[in-house]
Amino acid sequence: MTVYRQGGLTIREILVLILIISGLVAALYPIIESRLDDYRVATARAHITELAAALERYKLDNHFYPTTEQGLRALIAMPTSGRTPRNWNSTGYLPTDAVPLDPWGAPYRYESREEGRYFTLQTYGADGKPGGEGIAEDLIVSH
């Protein structure tokens, strides 16, 4: 009598495969996580550069930066309170209709100084607190 075996995996083979895949994931996780951290820092730098350029375009059109109260929202919607811009660009100053959050989910911090002559734009990094090193380092642009 001939016994035919169907082409499938046994429970033991499936468990061995799961064990091997789990080991690979555990070994690669730190590498993937550090790459994600690098990506988040690079994204924050790109956002700050883009926001600073948009603030410069705003100032070129209006001769001052938005007030602290108007904030970065003035880059996507014309301010209706405080110092009102006369030449606000009707399409806004950002390519999207929302001000981006930093890669850690917090809003970028914006402060206008000396009646709109200067500004500071920053993110506190991964820890959300002033100071820090590595991915927790603050990224700051002042003009």
N, C-alpha and C positions, 0 to 999 in steps of 0.2 A: 504494500500500500504506500502510495506517494503522498507526502504532506507538502502542501503549498503554503509558502509564507507570503503574506501581503506586504507590499513595500511601504511600511510606515515606521514610525519611531516608537520605541517602547517608553514606558514611564521613566525608566532608569536613564535612557538616552536624553530624554527631554530635561530631566533634572540636571544632568551633567552639562547640557547646553546652557541652561539658566545659570548655573554656577559659573561657567566660563564667562558668559556675558556680564554677569554681576561683577566679577573680578576686573574685567576690562573697564567697566564704567567707574568702579571705585578707583582704579589706577589713573584714569584720564580726567577725573573730576577736578582735581587741583589745577591742572593745566588749562582746562576749559574755563574755570572760574577766574583765573588770573587774566586770561584773554578777555573775558567779559569786563573785568575791571579796567583794563587798558582801553577797551572800546568805549566805556562810559566816560573816562577822562577825556579821550579824543573828541567825543560827542559834545561834552561840556565846553571844551576849547572852541570847537566849531560854532556852537550856539553863541558864545560870548563874542566871537569875532563877527558873526552875522548881526547880532543885536547892536554892537558898537558901530558897525558900518551903517545900519539903519538910523541910529541916533545922529550920526554925522550928516546923513542925507536930510533928516528932519531939521537939523540946525542950519544947513545950507539954504533950505527953503524958508525958514522962519527966523533965523538969526539968533536963536536960543534953543536950548534943550528943553524937553518937557519938565514940568515941575515934579518934585518927588511925589506929590499927591496924585498927579496925572499918571505917573509911572510909565511903564513900558506899554501899557494899553494905548497910550497916545500914538503908538506906531501903527495901530490897526484901526483905530476909530478917532475921529477928530475930537479933541477935548472940548467940553462945553462949559467947564468951570476953570477958575484960575486964569492964568495968562493964556489967552486964546491965540492960536497961530493964525496969521493972516494968509499964508500961502500953503496951507496944509495940502498935501498931495491926495487927491480924491481916491486914488487906488491904494493908499496906505504906504507903509515903508517896509513891510515884511511880505514875503511871497505867500504866506498863509493868512487865514483870518483868525489866528490864535497866537498868543505869545507862548513859546514853548516853555515847558518846565525843564528843570535840569534833569539829568539822567537818573537821579535818585528820587525824583518825584516832587521836588520842592521848587517854588518859584525863584527866579533869579532876583537878586536884591539890587534895586536901583535907587540912587540918591542924586538929586540935582543940587549943585552948590552955586553960590554967588549969583543968584537970580538967573539961572540957566546958562551961565558961562562955562561951567564945568560939570562933569558927572563922574560917578563911580558905579560900576556894574560888577557884581560878584556872585559866586556861589560858594557855599561852605564845604563842598565836596561830600563824600560818602557819609561822614558822621553828622553832617548838618550843624556843626558847631564851629565857631571861629578857631583858626589855627589848625594844626594837624600836619601830617606828613603822608606821602604816598597818595593813595586814593582819597584820603581825608584832607588833603591839602586844599586850601582856599585858592580859587582862581579869581583874580581881580584885574579889572581894566579901569584906569582913571584917565580922564581927559580934562 
